Amino acid sequence: MRIDDYSFGQIIIDGLVFTRDLLVCNQKVRENWWRKEGHSLAINDIESALQETNPAVLVVGKGKFGMMQILPETEDYLRSKGIRLVAARTSTACEVFNTLQGTRCIMGAFHLTC
């Protein structure tokens, strides 16, 4: 699965256009991903997908301007599970996601707007 392009409010994955935040795992896209607190990433927001996917790396796109924050307890949870966290503005996170594809199990969580 490859991210072809990202711009504010839109991401293109394998030629398909998505306009809502999403999770990418196990070669599937989970559309309309929403967090309990819109600009915070909590454990509950990703826990079921992490359990299903069991990724080595979680790549988080924090938005075009990096507004989404990862809660400290989420970082602690990921560390306790041995999951490497890479968090950056969404444009950079997309590049990292593409680079890591095929090297290990990767999960992406992408906030598309601010």
DRENTILUM-423491 format. One record per residue (C-alpha): x, y, z. Coordinates in steps of 0.1 Angstrom, whole numbers. Layout:
# residues N
+-------+-------+-------+
:    px :    py :    pz :
+-------+-------+-------+
:     X :     Y :     Z :
...
+-------+-------+-------+
# end
This chain:
# residues 114
+-------+-------+-------+
:    px :    py :    pz :
+-------+-------+-------+
:     0 :     0 :     0 :
:    15 :    33 :   -10 :
:     5 :    69 :    -3 :
:     5 :    87 :   -36 :
:    -1 :   122 :   -24 :
:   -12 :   143 :     6 :
:   -25 :   179 :     7 :
:   -46 :   196 :    33 :
:   -78 :   176 :    38 :
:   -70 :   149 :    12 :
:   -48 :   119 :     9 :
:   -45 :    96 :   -21 :
:   -36 :    59 :   -14 :
:   -31 :    35 :   -43 :
:   -50 :    59 :   -65 :
:   -80 :    63 :   -42 :
:   -89 :    97 :   -28 :
:   -98 :   100 :     9 :
:  -110 :   132 :    26 :
:  -114 :   121 :    62 :
:   -89 :   111 :    88 :
:   -80 :    74 :    85 :
:   -60 :    44 :    97 :
:   -39 :    23 :    73 :
:   -31 :   -12 :    85 :
:   -27 :   -47 :    71 :
:   -31 :   -33 :    35 :
:   -65 :   -19 :    44 :
:   -78 :    16 :    49 :
:  -101 :    24 :    78 :
:  -120 :    55 :    67 :
:  -136 :    81 :    88 :
:  -113 :    75 :   118 :
:  -122 :    99 :   146 :
:  -107 :   104 :   179 :
:  -126 :   111 :   211 :
:  -108 :   144 :   214 :
:  -102 :   157 :   179 :
:   -67 :   170 :   184 :
:   -54 :   144 :   208 :
:   -44 :   108 :   202 :
:   -55 :    86 :   231 :
:   -50 :    49 :   236 :
:   -87 :    42 :   230 :
:   -84 :    58 :   196 :
:   -60 :    32 :   182 :
:   -61 :     3 :   206 :
:   -83 :   -21 :   187 :
:   -64 :   -14 :   154 :
:   -31 :   -20 :   172 :
:   -43 :   -53 :   186 :
:   -56 :   -64 :   152 :
:   -25 :   -53 :   133 :
:     3 :   -59 :   159 :
:    26 :   -34 :   141 :
:    63 :   -29 :   148 :
:    59 :     8 :   139 :
:    30 :    33 :   143 :
:    34 :    63 :   120 :
:    12 :    92 :   130 :
:     4 :   121 :   108 :
:    -3 :   150 :   131 :
:   -20 :   172 :   105 :
:    -6 :   197 :    80 :
:     5 :   221 :   108 :
:    11 :   194 :   134 :
:   -18 :   203 :   157 :
:   -28 :   168 :   168 :
:    -9 :   159 :   200 :
:    -1 :   124 :   212 :
:   -10 :   120 :   249 :
:    19 :   109 :   271 :
:    -1 :    78 :   282 :
:    -4 :    68 :   246 :
:    34 :    71 :   241 :
:    39 :    50 :   273 :
:    14 :    24 :   260 :
:    32 :    21 :   227 :
:    66 :    18 :   244 :
:    52 :    -9 :   267 :
:    41 :   -29 :   237 :
:    74 :   -25 :   219 :
:    58 :    -4 :   191 :
:    81 :    23 :   177 :
:    63 :    57 :   173 :
:    71 :    80 :   145 :
:    50 :   112 :   147 :
:    53 :   142 :   124 :
:    33 :   166 :   103 :
:    12 :   145 :    79 :
:    33 :   153 :    48 :
:    64 :   140 :    65 :
:    46 :   110 :    81 :
:    34 :   100 :    46 :
:    70 :    99 :    33 :
:    81 :    79 :    63 :
:    51 :    55 :    59 :
:    61 :    49 :    23 :
:    98 :    44 :    31 :
:    91 :    18 :    58 :
:    66 :    -2 :    37 :
:    79 :   -38 :    31 :
:   105 :   -36 :    59 :
:    82 :   -45 :    87 :
:    46 :   -43 :    98 :
:    35 :    -7 :    97 :
:     4 :    10 :   108 :
:    -5 :    46 :    98 :
:   -28 :    70 :   116 :
:   -33 :   102 :    96 :
:   -50 :   134 :   106 :
:   -56 :   153 :    73 :
:   -64 :   188 :    83 :
:   -48 :   211 :   109 :
+-------+-------+-------+
# end
